[in-house]
Amino acid sequence: MFPDDEPRAINAATALKRVLFVDDDRAVLDAMERTLLDTSSDYEVAFTTSVPEALRQLAESEFDVIVADMHMPETGGADLLTEVMRLYPQTVRILLSDNAGVEIVLRSSTTAHQFLTKPCDAATLRRTLERALRIREMLASPGLRTVVSRMTTLPTLPAMYTKLVASLDDPEISSRELGEIIAQDVGMTAKILQIANSAFFGLYRYVANPSEAAVYLGIDTIRALTLSTSVFSAFQEAGLNPTFIGQLQQHSMATGMVAQAIAKAENSPKKICDASLVGGLLHDAGKLVLAANCPEEYADVLVLMGKERIAAYAAESRVFGATHAEIGSYLLWLWGLPDEVCRAVAFHHRPREVPAKTFTAAAAIHVADALEHERAAVDPMIQPDIDLAFLKSLGLGNRLSEWRRLCSEQLDTKEEA
C-alpha cells in the first residue's frame, strides 16, 4: 500500500511516457501497480486517490495518458476528464467504471477517448495503455494533436440527424434499420463504433460495422444517444459552404460501398470486407475535423487544390503539415476503433506502406476513392491517383477495368434506389 494521495513512479529512470491513475479505491490502484510492475514497457506511472491531487500533478508535469474512475467522491471521473480536456487536451483520456448503464455511456462519451470496466484484467490494461501511448506518436504537430484530442463528436449532416430522429418514432423500426441510417453518415458511424467497441459493453471482438453495432447496442441505447444534444452533433456552418460537407458525405458513402465490393471481388475475408466498407465511409473523417475546427485554413486548402490542380492530401500537407488521412486515423485510433479500420484510413493514399503483403482494406479504399473521384470528376483530364506499381506487385495490375465496372455498377444501383 502507498500513502494517501502520494503518486508513485515505476521505471522512473528509463521513463519515456507518463500515465496518471486516479481512483479513490487504493486496492484498485495497488492491483494496477502490481500489473504494471510486471511489464517491461518504458513508461512512468503515478497513482493518486484524490482529484485535487491529480490536478496538481497535471499542473506540475505533462502526462501522456490519464485513467480515472467514474465514481470518485465529490468530483467524478467524467468531470475530472472534462477539466483535463479543457486544460490538457493532448492527454489521452481513459475512464474506468463498474457500471455500463446508458447514463454512464452518455456522460463519458463526450469526455473520454476510451473506456475500461472494473475490475480490469492485466492484459486489457496493458494493451489499452500501449495502444494509447502509440497513438501519441502518430501526429507530429502538437497543435493538431490538441485540435483532434478535443473532438468528442464529428459533425453530422442535419438532414441525416433529422432522418434518424424521425425513424425513432416508428414503432416497427429495428435496430438494424437504424444502423443502416447511421451508416449513411460519417460522424454518427464513428461515434457509434467508438461506443460499441468500448469495454463498457463487454464485447470480446471488435465491431467494425455500424449495423452490427446498432444491433448490439439496441434501440433504447441508440435513442438515448440520438436525443442527447452532445453525442451526435449537427454540422454548423463555420465559414465553409455546407454543400462541401454534403459532397464529402456522399463521396465517403460511395467509396465505402465500392471498396467493399472490390474487397469481396478479391475474395477477401469478412474482416477485410467490413473494414473496407467502414474505412471507406470514414476515410475522409480528417477533412471533417479540419473543416469543423480550422474552416479558414481549410478554405485555403480548397483554393490551393483548384489553383494548382493537386490532390487534397497534398494541399493539406502544405497548409497544415499533415493530411486528412493522418488526422482522421489519429482520431479513430484515439476513440478505440478497430485497428483494421484505422490502418485503412491512415494508409488509403499510401497502401504500399501497410505492413502486409496481401490485398488490404487500405488498398480497396485507395482504389475505390480514386475511381469514385474519377466518376464524379467534371474535368476528364484529371486521372485517378492509383498506385499501379503497387497493384502490379500484388499481381493485381490487370484488375482495374473490373473494379471500374464494379464502381459503376454499385453507384448506378445506389442512384436508382
LUMLOZA-912049 format. One record per residue (C-alpha): chain; x, y, z. Coordinates in nm, 3 decimals, m for minus. Each point is the difference from the previous one (the first is absolute). Example, Ala and Ser with C-alpha at 12.3 -4.5 7.8 and 13.67 -1.06 7.14 Angstrom:
2
<mol->A px->1.230 py->m0.450 pz->0.780> $
<mol->A px->0.137 py->0.344 pz->m0.066> $
// end
This chain:
417
<mol->A px->0.000 py->0.000 pz->0.000> $
<mol->A px->0.115 py->0.356 pz->m0.054> $
<mol->A px->m0.080 py->0.314 pz->0.199> $
<mol->A px->m0.317 py->0.198 pz->m0.070> $
<mol->A px->0.024 py->0.217 pz->m0.311> $
<mol->A px->0.371 py->m0.065 pz->m0.054> $
<mol->A px->0.079 py->m0.086 pz->m0.361> $
<mol->A px->0.252 py->m0.276 pz->m0.061> $
<mol->A px->0.209 py->m0.041 pz->m0.311> $
<mol->A px->0.098 py->m0.323 pz->m0.174> $
<mol->A px->0.305 py->m0.022 pz->m0.225> $
<mol->A px->0.071 py->0.364 pz->0.075> $
<mol->A px->0.362 py->m0.029 pz->m0.109> $
<mol->A px->m0.087 py->m0.109 pz->m0.353> $
<mol->A px->m0.344 py->0.159 pz->m0.037> $
<mol->A px->m0.098 py->0.123 pz->m0.344> $
<mol->A px->m0.374 py->0.044 pz->0.053> $
<mol->A px->m0.202 py->0.093 pz->0.307> $
<mol->A px->m0.334 py->m0.141 pz->0.117> $
<mol->A px->m0.211 py->0.126 pz->0.292> $
<mol->A px->m0.253 py->m0.227 pz->0.175> $
<mol->A px->m0.274 py->0.158 pz->0.213> $
<mol->A px->m0.224 py->m0.220 pz->0.217> $
<mol->A px->m0.119 py->0.045 pz->0.358> $
<mol->A px->0.027 py->m0.378 pz->0.057> $
<mol->A px->0.362 py->m0.067 pz->0.093> $
<mol->A px->m0.049 py->m0.373 pz->m0.048> $
<mol->A px->m0.075 py->0.064 pz->m0.368> $
<mol->A px->0.312 py->0.214 pz->m0.034> $
<mol->A px->0.209 py->m0.264 pz->0.177> $
<mol->A px->m0.122 py->m0.262 pz->m0.246> $
<mol->A px->0.085 py->0.226 pz->m0.296> $
<mol->A px->0.342 py->0.070 pz->0.145> $
<mol->A px->0.073 py->m0.372 pz->0.034> $
<mol->A px->m0.117 py->m0.054 pz->m0.357> $
<mol->A px->0.222 py->0.272 pz->m0.139> $
<mol->A px->0.305 py->m0.100 pz->0.204> $
<mol->A px->m0.003 py->m0.326 pz->m0.194> $
<mol->A px->0.030 py->0.173 pz->m0.335> $
<mol->A px->0.318 py->0.119 pz->m0.166> $
<mol->A px->m0.170 py->0.294 pz->m0.174> $
<mol->A px->0.199 py->0.318 pz->0.018> $
<mol->A px->m0.244 py->0.230 pz->0.172> $
<mol->A px->m0.035 py->0.167 pz->0.335> $
<mol->A px->m0.320 py->m0.048 pz->0.198> $
<mol->A px->m0.137 py->0.213 pz->0.284> $
<mol->A px->m0.293 py->m0.082 pz->0.227> $
<mol->A px->m0.226 py->0.220 pz->0.209> $
<mol->A px->m0.330 py->m0.040 pz->0.185> $
<mol->A px->m0.093 py->0.369 pz->m0.017> $
<mol->A px->m0.134 py->0.216 pz->m0.282> $
<mol->A px->0.164 py->0.319 pz->0.137> $
<mol->A px->0.329 py->m0.186 pz->0.023> $
<mol->A px->m0.045 py->m0.125 pz->m0.356> $
<mol->A px->m0.052 py->0.356 pz->m0.124> $
<mol->A px->0.307 py->0.113 pz->0.194> $
<mol->A px->0.209 py->m0.274 pz->m0.160> $
<mol->A px->m0.127 py->0.093 pz->m0.345> $
<mol->A px->0.083 py->0.366 pz->0.061> $
<mol->A px->0.355 py->m0.084 pz->0.105> $
<mol->A px->0.095 py->m0.235 pz->m0.281> $
<mol->A px->m0.139 py->m0.134 pz->m0.329> $
<mol->A px->m0.172 py->m0.339 pz->m0.009> $
<mol->A px->m0.061 py->m0.185 pz->m0.323> $
<mol->A px->m0.296 py->m0.204 pz->0.131> $
<mol->A px->m0.241 py->0.034 pz->0.291> $
<mol->A px->m0.214 py->m0.290 pz->0.126> $
<mol->A px->m0.276 py->0.117 pz->0.239> $
<mol->A px->m0.275 py->m0.182 pz->0.189> $
<mol->A px->m0.351 py->0.113 pz->m0.090> $
<mol->A px->m0.131 py->m0.004 pz->0.357> $
<mol->A px->0.244 py->0.217 pz->0.192> $
<mol->A px->m0.144 py->0.177 pz->0.306> $
<mol->A px->m0.101 py->0.364 pz->m0.046> $
<mol->A px->0.154 py->0.044 pz->m0.346> $
<mol->A px->m0.068 py->m0.302 pz->m0.223> $
<mol->A px->0.235 py->m0.137 pz->m0.261> $
<mol->A px->m0.203 py->0.141 pz->m0.290> $
<mol->A px->0.020 py->0.349 pz->0.150> $
<mol->A px->0.373 py->m0.041 pz->0.059> $
<mol->A px->0.052 py->m0.103 pz->m0.363> $
<mol->A px->m0.204 py->0.299 pz->m0.114> $
<mol->A px->0.245 py->0.222 pz->0.187> $
<mol->A px->0.295 py->m0.191 pz->m0.146> $
<mol->A px->m0.146 py->0.044 pz->m0.349> $
<mol->A px->m0.022 py->0.376 pz->0.061> $
<mol->A px->0.342 py->0.049 pz->0.157> $
<mol->A px->0.211 py->m0.284 pz->m0.146> $
<mol->A px->m0.170 py->m0.103 pz->m0.326> $
<mol->A px->0.298 py->m0.200 pz->m0.130> $
<mol->A px->m0.035 py->m0.251 pz->0.286> $
<mol->A px->m0.174 py->m0.324 pz->m0.096> $
<mol->A px->m0.305 py->m0.039 pz->0.227> $
<mol->A px->m0.114 py->m0.346 pz->0.116> $
<mol->A px->m0.293 py->m0.057 pz->0.236> $
<mol->A px->m0.045 py->m0.291 pz->0.243> $
<mol->A px->m0.345 py->m0.111 pz->0.114> $
<mol->A px->m0.170 py->m0.305 pz->0.147> $
<mol->A px->m0.337 py->0.116 pz->m0.139> $
<mol->A px->m0.086 py->m0.018 pz->m0.369> $
<mol->A px->m0.338 py->0.175 pz->0.018> $
<mol->A px->m0.115 py->0.227 pz->m0.280> $
<mol->A px->0.035 py->0.309 pz->0.222> $
<mol->A px->0.367 py->m0.085 pz->0.060> $
<mol->A px->0.055 py->m0.052 pz->m0.371> $
<mol->A px->m0.158 py->0.334 pz->m0.086> $
<mol->A px->0.201 py->0.193 pz->0.257> $
<mol->A px->0.330 py->m0.164 pz->m0.081> $
<mol->A px->m0.029 py->m0.002 pz->m0.379> $
<mol->A px->0.049 py->0.376 pz->m0.010> $
<mol->A px->0.301 py->0.009 pz->0.235> $
<mol->A px->0.194 py->m0.327 pz->m0.035> $
<mol->A px->0.186 py->m0.131 pz->m0.301> $
<mol->A px->m0.021 py->m0.361 pz->0.118> $
<mol->A px->m0.163 py->m0.202 pz->0.276> $
<mol->A px->0.098 py->m0.284 pz->0.232> $
<mol->A px->m0.220 py->m0.202 pz->0.234> $
<mol->A px->0.085 py->m0.084 pz->0.361> $
<mol->A px->0.154 py->m0.232 pz->0.088> $
<mol->A px->0.235 py->0.027 pz->m0.296> $
<mol->A px->0.213 py->m0.304 pz->m0.083> $
<mol->A px->0.374 py->0.042 pz->m0.045> $
<mol->A px->0.007 py->m0.077 pz->m0.372> $
<mol->A px->m0.272 py->0.254 pz->m0.082> $
<mol->A px->0.163 py->0.269 pz->0.211> $
<mol->A px->0.341 py->m0.048 pz->m0.161> $
<mol->A px->m0.144 py->m0.020 pz->m0.351> $
<mol->A px->m0.205 py->0.318 pz->0.048> $
<mol->A px->0.293 py->0.196 pz->0.141> $
<mol->A px->0.242 py->m0.117 pz->m0.268> $
<mol->A px->m0.249 py->0.090 pz->m0.273> $
<mol->A px->m0.063 py->0.343 pz->0.155> $
<mol->A px->0.372 py->0.072 pz->0.023> $
<mol->A px->0.057 py->m0.107 pz->m0.361> $
<mol->A px->m0.279 py->0.235 pz->m0.108> $
<mol->A px->0.187 py->0.296 pz->0.149> $
<mol->A px->0.285 py->m0.059 pz->m0.246> $
<mol->A px->m0.220 py->0.003 pz->m0.310> $
<mol->A px->m0.056 py->0.371 pz->m0.051> $
<mol->A px->0.314 py->0.211 pz->0.016> $
<mol->A px->m0.165 py->0.341 pz->0.034> $
<mol->A px->m0.092 py->0.080 pz->0.363> $
<mol->A px->m0.251 py->0.256 pz->m0.125> $
<mol->A px->m0.186 py->m0.255 pz->m0.211> $
<mol->A px->0.016 py->m0.256 pz->0.281> $
<mol->A px->m0.172 py->0.257 pz->0.221> $
<mol->A px->m0.271 py->0.064 pz->m0.259> $
<mol->A px->m0.070 py->m0.370 pz->m0.053> $
<mol->A px->0.015 py->m0.094 pz->0.368> $
<mol->A px->m0.267 py->0.258 pz->0.080> $
<mol->A px->m0.240 py->m0.156 pz->m0.252> $
<mol->A px->m0.276 py->m0.191 pz->0.177> $
<mol->A px->m0.224 py->m0.030 pz->m0.306> $
<mol->A px->0.024 py->0.042 pz->m0.375> $
<mol->A px->m0.247 py->0.229 pz->m0.178> $
<mol->A px->m0.317 py->m0.171 pz->m0.120> $
<mol->A px->m0.203 py->0.129 pz->m0.293> $
<mol->A px->m0.324 py->0.148 pz->0.137> $
<mol->A px->m0.205 py->m0.194 pz->m0.257> $
<mol->A px->0.145 py->m0.332 pz->0.116> $
<mol->A px->m0.047 py->0.087 pz->0.365> $
<mol->A px->m0.362 py->0.100 pz->m0.068> $
<mol->A px->m0.056 py->m0.327 pz->m0.188> $
<mol->A px->0.133 py->m0.201 pz->0.292> $
<mol->A px->m0.214 py->0.189 pz->0.253> $
<mol->A px->m0.312 py->m0.048 pz->m0.214> $
<mol->A px->0.073 py->m0.371 pz->m0.038> $
<mol->A px->0.004 py->m0.042 pz->0.376> $
<mol->A px->m0.371 py->0.089 pz->0.004> $
<mol->A px->m0.079 py->m0.306 pz->m0.213> $
<mol->A px->m0.108 py->m0.279 pz->0.238> $
<mol->A px->0.089 py->m0.260 pz->m0.263> $
<mol->A px->0.357 py->0.120 pz->m0.054> $
<mol->A px->0.275 py->m0.250 pz->0.077> $
<mol->A px->0.343 py->0.074 pz->0.139> $
<mol->A px->0.154 py->m0.133 pz->m0.322> $
<mol->A px->m0.204 py->0.250 pz->m0.204> $
<mol->A px->0.116 py->0.278 pz->0.231> $
<mol->A px->0.355 py->m0.123 pz->m0.055> $
<mol->A px->m0.048 py->0.027 pz->m0.375> $
<mol->A px->m0.102 py->0.365 pz->0.042> $
<mol->A px->0.301 py->0.066 pz->0.223> $
<mol->A px->0.223 py->m0.164 pz->m0.262> $
<mol->A px->m0.091 py->0.282 pz->m0.241> $
<mol->A px->0.176 py->0.258 pz->0.215> $
<mol->A px->0.371 py->0.025 pz->0.080> $
<mol->A px->m0.037 py->0.164 pz->0.343> $
<mol->A px->m0.271 py->m0.232 pz->0.131> $
<mol->A px->0.183 py->m0.309 pz->m0.126> $
<mol->A px->0.323 py->0.096 pz->0.176> $
<mol->A px->m0.181 py->0.073 pz->0.326> $
<mol->A px->m0.211 py->m0.316 pz->0.013> $
<mol->A px->0.306 py->m0.213 pz->m0.073> $
<mol->A px->0.192 py->0.176 pz->0.277> $
<mol->A px->m0.277 py->m0.077 pz->0.248> $
<mol->A px->m0.071 py->m0.356 pz->m0.117> $
<mol->A px->0.369 py->m0.090 pz->0.017> $
<mol->A px->0.044 py->0.143 pz->0.349> $
<mol->A px->0.067 py->m0.241 pz->0.285> $
<mol->A px->m0.331 py->0.111 pz->0.156> $
<mol->A px->m0.185 py->m0.247 pz->m0.218> $
<mol->A px->0.224 py->m0.300 pz->0.064> $
<mol->A px->0.057 py->m0.100 pz->m0.362> $
<mol->A px->0.278 py->m0.251 pz->m0.057> $
<mol->A px->0.044 py->0.101 pz->m0.363> $
<mol->A px->0.008 py->0.332 pz->m0.179> $
<mol->A px->m0.310 py->0.117 pz->m0.186> $
<mol->A px->0.092 py->0.161 pz->m0.331> $
<mol->A px->m0.346 py->0.041 pz->m0.149> $
<mol->A px->m0.252 py->0.267 pz->0.110> $
<mol->A px->m0.299 py->m0.229 pz->m0.060> $
<mol->A px->0.150 py->m0.268 pz->0.225> $
<mol->A px->0.084 py->0.266 pz->0.258> $
<mol->A px->m0.359 py->0.124 pz->m0.002> $
<mol->A px->m0.136 py->m0.352 pz->0.046> $
<mol->A px->0.234 py->m0.060 pz->0.291> $
<mol->A px->m0.079 py->0.330 pz->0.173> $
<mol->A px->m0.376 py->m0.025 pz->m0.056> $
<mol->A px->m0.269 py->0.257 pz->m0.076> $
<mol->A px->m0.016 py->0.149 pz->0.351> $
<mol->A px->0.370 py->0.083 pz->0.005> $
<mol->A px->m0.011 py->0.140 pz->m0.354> $
<mol->A px->m0.299 py->0.215 pz->0.096> $
<mol->A px->0.186 py->0.134 pz->0.303> $
<mol->A px->0.308 py->0.075 pz->m0.209> $
<mol->A px->m0.203 py->0.169 pz->m0.270> $
<mol->A px->m0.203 py->0.220 pz->0.232> $
<mol->A px->0.305 py->0.105 pz->0.200> $
<mol->A px->0.099 py->0.347 pz->m0.121> $
<mol->A px->0.370 py->m0.074 pz->0.035> $
<mol->A px->0.057 py->m0.350 pz->m0.147> $
<mol->A px->m0.115 py->0.050 pz->m0.360> $
<mol->A px->0.063 py->0.364 pz->m0.092> $
<mol->A px->m0.151 py->0.160 pz->m0.310> $
<mol->A px->0.241 py->0.189 pz->m0.223> $
<mol->A px->m0.008 py->0.374 pz->0.053> $
<mol->A px->0.129 py->0.217 pz->m0.281> $
<mol->A px->0.326 py->0.163 pz->0.104> $
<mol->A px->0.136 py->0.165 pz->m0.308> $
<mol->A px->m0.035 py->m0.296 pz->m0.236> $
<mol->A px->m0.293 py->m0.063 pz->m0.231> $
<mol->A px->m0.208 py->m0.289 pz->0.142> $
<mol->A px->m0.013 py->m0.130 pz->m0.358> $
<mol->A px->0.365 py->m0.101 pz->0.044> $
<mol->A px->m0.093 py->m0.211 pz->0.302> $
<mol->A px->m0.291 py->m0.157 pz->m0.187> $
<mol->A px->0.224 py->m0.090 pz->m0.294> $
<mol->A px->0.259 py->m0.144 pz->0.237> $
<mol->A px->m0.265 py->m0.220 pz->0.163> $
<mol->A px->m0.129 py->m0.123 pz->m0.336> $
<mol->A px->0.351 py->m0.075 pz->m0.123> $
<mol->A px->0.084 py->m0.181 pz->0.323> $
<mol->A px->m0.307 py->m0.223 pz->m0.014> $
<mol->A px->0.061 py->m0.081 pz->m0.366> $
<mol->A px->0.366 py->m0.080 pz->0.070> $
<mol->A px->m0.097 py->m0.239 pz->0.277> $
<mol->A px->m0.248 py->m0.185 pz->m0.222> $
<mol->A px->0.249 py->m0.032 pz->m0.285> $
<mol->A px->0.288 py->m0.099 pz->0.228> $
<mol->A px->m0.208 py->m0.280 pz->0.152> $
<mol->A px->m0.102 py->m0.122 pz->m0.347> $
<mol->A px->0.365 py->m0.004 pz->m0.109> $
<mol->A px->0.108 py->m0.187 pz->0.315> $
<mol->A px->m0.272 py->m0.260 pz->m0.056> $
<mol->A px->0.101 py->m0.036 pz->m0.366> $
<mol->A px->0.353 py->m0.084 pz->0.119> $
<mol->A px->m0.140 py->m0.265 pz->0.241> $
<mol->A px->0.124 py->0.191 pz->0.302> $
<mol->A px->m0.098 py->m0.124 pz->0.350> $
<mol->A px->m0.308 py->0.154 pz->0.165> $
<mol->A px->0.225 py->0.203 pz->0.231> $
<mol->A px->0.160 py->0.170 pz->m0.302> $
<mol->A px->m0.335 py->0.049 pz->m0.175> $
<mol->A px->m0.148 py->0.165 pz->0.311> $
<mol->A px->0.308 py->0.219 pz->0.045> $
<mol->A px->m0.019 py->0.098 pz->m0.368> $
<mol->A px->m0.363 py->0.110 pz->0.039> $
<mol->A px->0.042 py->0.190 pz->0.327> $
<mol->A px->0.351 py->0.126 pz->m0.076> $
<mol->A px->m0.131 py->0.127 pz->m0.333> $
<mol->A px->m0.281 py->0.184 pz->0.175> $
<mol->A px->0.247 py->0.148 pz->0.251> $
<mol->A px->0.300 py->0.055 pz->m0.227> $
<mol->A px->m0.062 py->0.376 pz->m0.021> $
<mol->A px->m0.089 py->0.048 pz->0.367> $
<mol->A px->0.313 py->0.211 pz->0.034> $
<mol->A px->m0.151 py->0.251 pz->m0.243> $
<mol->A px->m0.298 py->0.036 pz->0.233> $
<mol->A px->0.236 py->0.062 pz->0.291> $
<mol->A px->0.179 py->0.273 pz->m0.191> $
<mol->A px->m0.315 py->0.152 pz->m0.148> $
<mol->A px->m0.165 py->0.019 pz->0.343> $
<mol->A px->0.302 py->0.139 pz->0.185> $
<mol->A px->0.209 py->0.187 pz->m0.257> $
<mol->A px->m0.251 py->0.122 pz->m0.262> $
<mol->A px->0.206 py->0.293 pz->m0.128> $
<mol->A px->0.313 py->m0.210 pz->m0.044> $
<mol->A px->m0.199 py->m0.278 pz->m0.164> $
<mol->A px->m0.150 py->0.253 pz->m0.238> $
<mol->A px->0.362 py->0.075 pz->m0.095> $
<mol->A px->0.047 py->m0.372 pz->m0.069> $
<mol->A px->m0.296 py->0.002 pz->m0.241> $
<mol->A px->0.133 py->0.308 pz->m0.176> $
<mol->A px->0.345 py->m0.156 pz->m0.032> $
<mol->A px->m0.149 py->m0.320 pz->m0.142> $
<mol->A px->m0.184 py->0.194 pz->m0.269> $
<mol->A px->0.284 py->0.237 pz->m0.080> $
<mol->A px->0.276 py->m0.260 pz->m0.033> $
<mol->A px->m0.219 py->m0.301 pz->m0.084> $
<mol->A px->0.146 py->m0.211 pz->0.277> $
<mol->A px->m0.159 py->m0.263 pz->0.223> $
<mol->A px->m0.151 py->0.093 pz->0.335> $
<mol->A px->0.269 py->m0.182 pz->0.199> $
<mol->A px->0.275 py->0.188 pz->m0.181> $
<mol->A px->m0.163 py->0.336 pz->0.068> $
<mol->A px->m0.070 py->m0.093 pz->0.364> $
<mol->A px->0.361 py->m0.098 pz->0.052> $
<mol->A px->0.110 py->0.344 pz->m0.117> $
<mol->A px->m0.255 py->0.191 pz->0.208> $
<mol->A px->m0.011 py->m0.212 pz->0.317> $
<mol->A px->0.314 py->m0.213 pz->m0.014> $
<mol->A px->m0.222 py->m0.310 pz->0.017> $
<mol->A px->m0.266 py->m0.164 pz->m0.215> $
<mol->A px->m0.362 py->m0.090 pz->0.063> $
<mol->A px->0.105 py->m0.366 pz->m0.001> $
<mol->A px->0.239 py->0.055 pz->0.292> $
<mol->A px->m0.244 py->0.218 pz->0.192> $
<mol->A px->m0.301 py->m0.228 pz->m0.055> $
<mol->A px->0.184 py->m0.317 pz->0.096> $
<mol->A px->0.143 py->0.172 pz->0.309> $
<mol->A px->m0.354 py->0.082 pz->0.116> $
<mol->A px->m0.136 py->m0.348 pz->m0.075> $
<mol->A px->0.289 py->m0.171 pz->0.179> $
<mol->A px->m0.049 py->0.240 pz->0.288> $
<mol->A px->m0.365 py->m0.104 pz->0.016> $
<mol->A px->0.094 py->m0.368 pz->0.009> $
<mol->A px->m0.138 py->m0.106 pz->m0.338> $
<mol->A px->0.127 py->m0.330 pz->m0.146> $
<mol->A px->0.362 py->0.004 pz->m0.114> $
<mol->A px->m0.091 py->m0.129 pz->m0.347> $
<mol->A px->m0.233 py->0.298 pz->m0.054> $
<mol->A px->0.251 py->0.251 pz->0.138> $
<mol->A px->0.283 py->m0.138 pz->m0.215> $
<mol->A px->m0.221 py->0.013 pz->m0.308> $
<mol->A px->m0.076 py->0.368 pz->0.065> $
<mol->A px->0.364 py->0.081 pz->0.079> $
<mol->A px->0.142 py->m0.159 pz->m0.317> $
<mol->A px->m0.276 py->0.042 pz->m0.257> $
<mol->A px->0.227 py->0.228 pz->m0.203> $
<mol->A px->0.311 py->m0.215 pz->0.066> $
<mol->A px->m0.119 py->m0.364 pz->0.007> $
<mol->A px->0.348 py->m0.134 pz->m0.070> $
<mol->A px->0.104 py->0.118 pz->0.349> $
<mol->A px->m0.240 py->m0.237 pz->0.178> $
<mol->A px->0.217 py->m0.277 pz->0.153> $
<mol->A px->m0.173 py->m0.277 pz->m0.195> $
<mol->A px->0.074 py->m0.171 pz->m0.329> $
<mol->A px->m0.365 py->m0.066 pz->m0.080> $
<mol->A px->m0.292 py->0.202 pz->m0.133> $
<mol->A px->m0.107 py->0.209 pz->0.299> $
<mol->A px->m0.293 py->0.225 pz->0.084> $
<mol->A px->0.232 py->0.297 pz->m0.056> $
<mol->A px->0.063 py->m0.122 pz->m0.356> $
<mol->A px->m0.372 py->m0.047 pz->m0.066> $
<mol->A px->m0.077 py->0.351 pz->0.127> $
<mol->A px->0.296 py->0.145 pz->m0.192> $
<mol->A px->m0.146 py->m0.131 pz->m0.326> $
<mol->A px->m0.364 py->0.077 pz->0.086> $
<mol->A px->0.082 py->0.357 pz->0.105> $
<mol->A px->0.179 py->0.068 pz->m0.329> $
<mol->A px->m0.267 py->m0.165 pz->m0.216> $
<mol->A px->m0.285 py->0.187 pz->0.170> $
<mol->A px->0.186 py->0.330 pz->m0.051> $
<mol->A px->0.060 py->m0.099 pz->m0.363> $
<mol->A px->m0.368 py->m0.073 pz->m0.052> $
<mol->A px->m0.110 py->0.328 pz->0.158> $
<mol->A px->0.273 py->0.218 pz->m0.156> $
<mol->A px->m0.117 py->0.284 pz->m0.223> $
<mol->A px->0.344 py->0.028 pz->m0.162> $
<mol->A px->0.072 py->m0.318 pz->m0.205> $
<mol->A px->0.370 py->0.090 pz->m0.008> $
<mol->A px->0.033 py->m0.078 pz->0.373> $
<mol->A px->0.112 py->m0.361 pz->0.027> $
<mol->A px->m0.059 py->m0.224 pz->0.305> $
<mol->A px->0.294 py->0.005 pz->0.241> $
<mol->A px->0.050 py->m0.378 pz->0.024> $
<mol->A px->0.328 py->m0.168 pz->0.095> $
<mol->A px->0.016 py->m0.235 pz->m0.297> $
<mol->A px->0.352 py->m0.118 pz->0.084> $
<mol->A px->m0.123 py->m0.116 pz->0.340> $
<mol->A px->m0.295 py->m0.185 pz->m0.152> $
<mol->A px->0.233 py->m0.170 pz->m0.249> $
<mol->A px->0.224 py->m0.111 pz->0.288> $
<mol->A px->m0.303 py->m0.186 pz->0.139> $
<mol->A px->m0.075 py->m0.154 pz->m0.338> $
<mol->A px->m0.311 py->0.215 pz->m0.036> $
<mol->A px->0.109 py->0.238 pz->m0.273> $
<mol->A px->m0.261 py->m0.137 pz->m0.241> $
<mol->A px->m0.296 py->0.039 pz->0.238> $
<mol->A px->m0.059 py->0.373 pz->m0.041> $
<mol->A px->m0.252 py->m0.031 pz->m0.285> $
<mol->A px->m0.206 py->m0.247 pz->0.205> $
<mol->A px->0.012 py->0.226 pz->0.305> $
<mol->A px->m0.108 py->0.295 pz->m0.215> $
<mol->A px->m0.298 py->m0.208 pz->m0.117> $
<mol->A px->m0.085 py->m0.085 pz->0.361> $
<mol->A px->0.018 py->0.369 pz->0.089> $
<mol->A px->m0.250 py->0.091 pz->m0.271> $
<mol->A px->m0.225 py->m0.290 pz->0.093> $
<mol->A px->m0.005 py->0.090 pz->0.369> $
<mol->A px->m0.057 py->0.370 pz->m0.052> $
<mol->A px->m0.258 py->m0.041 pz->m0.277> $
<mol->A px->m0.197 py->m0.227 pz->0.233> $
<mol->A px->0.030 py->0.256 pz->0.281> $
<mol->A px->m0.126 py->0.281 pz->m0.224> $
<mol->A px->m0.299 py->m0.208 pz->m0.113> $
<mol->A px->m0.099 py->m0.084 pz->0.357> $
// end
